[in-house]
């Protein structure tokens, strides 16, 4: 009886995950800057954000899900790292 319940819970979890929004940082950056793939005019902040997301992917993932739940909405990955470095 437990095995069918686990399969059902897994199926529901996968369906909910598929419906949640996924963010594409590169597409959003291109939209804001108005450039294509060849746009090299990234600001220092945008470059820092992309580096942080490459170096600390768990931090980006954690912050994304916290913001989906309505917490930490005014923070970015850079501000969290600066606060941690300051402490």
C-alpha positions as CSV (number, residue, x, y, z in Angstrom):
1,X,0.0,0.0,0.0
2,X,2.9,2.3,0.6
3,X,4.5,1.8,-2.8
4,X,1.5,3.1,-4.8
5,X,1.3,6.1,-2.5
6,X,5.0,6.9,-3.0
7,X,4.5,6.7,-6.8
8,X,1.5,9.0,-6.7
9,X,3.4,11.5,-4.5
10,X,6.3,11.4,-6.9
11,X,4.0,12.0,-9.9
12,X,2.3,14.9,-8.2
13,X,5.6,16.4,-7.2
14,X,7.0,16.2,-10.7
15,X,3.8,17.8,-12.1
16,X,4.0,20.7,-9.6
17,X,7.7,21.2,-10.4
18,X,6.9,21.3,-14.1
19,X,4.3,24.0,-13.5
20,X,6.5,26.3,-11.4
21,X,8.3,29.2,-13.2
22,X,11.9,28.8,-14.2
23,X,14.1,31.8,-14.6
24,X,16.6,32.2,-17.4
25,X,19.1,34.8,-16.3
26,X,20.8,35.2,-19.7
27,X,17.5,35.7,-21.5
28,X,16.4,38.3,-18.9
29,X,19.7,40.1,-19.2
30,X,19.5,40.2,-23.0
31,X,16.0,41.6,-22.8
32,X,17.0,44.3,-20.4
33,X,20.1,45.3,-22.3
34,X,18.5,45.0,-25.7
35,X,21.3,42.9,-27.1
36,X,21.8,39.5,-28.6
37,X,24.3,36.8,-27.9
38,X,27.2,39.1,-29.1
39,X,26.4,41.9,-26.6
40,X,29.6,42.5,-24.6
41,X,28.4,45.7,-22.9
42,X,27.5,44.1,-19.7
43,X,27.6,46.2,-16.6
44,X,29.9,45.3,-13.7
45,X,26.9,44.3,-11.6
46,X,25.5,42.0,-14.3
47,X,28.9,40.4,-14.7
48,X,29.3,39.9,-10.9
49,X,25.8,38.3,-10.8
50,X,26.7,35.8,-13.5
51,X,30.0,35.0,-11.7
52,X,28.2,34.5,-8.4
53,X,25.6,32.2,-10.1
54,X,28.4,30.1,-11.7
55,X,30.5,29.8,-8.6
56,X,27.8,29.4,-6.0
57,X,24.9,27.6,-7.7
58,X,23.3,26.3,-4.5
59,X,23.1,29.9,-3.2
60,X,21.3,31.0,-6.3
61,X,18.9,28.0,-6.1
62,X,18.2,28.6,-2.4
63,X,17.6,32.3,-3.0
64,X,15.2,31.6,-5.9
65,X,13.0,29.3,-3.9
66,X,13.0,31.7,-0.9
67,X,11.9,34.5,-3.2
68,X,9.2,32.3,-4.7
69,X,7.8,31.8,-1.2
70,X,7.9,35.6,-0.6
71,X,11.0,35.8,1.6
72,X,14.3,37.6,0.9
73,X,12.6,39.5,-2.0
74,X,14.8,42.6,-1.8
75,X,18.1,40.7,-1.8
76,X,20.3,39.4,-4.6
77,X,23.1,36.8,-4.6
78,X,25.7,39.6,-4.4
79,X,24.1,41.3,-1.4
80,X,24.0,38.0,0.5
81,X,27.7,37.4,-0.2
82,X,28.6,40.9,0.9
83,X,26.7,40.5,4.1
84,X,28.4,37.2,4.8
85,X,31.8,38.6,4.0
86,X,31.1,41.5,6.3
87,X,30.1,39.3,9.2
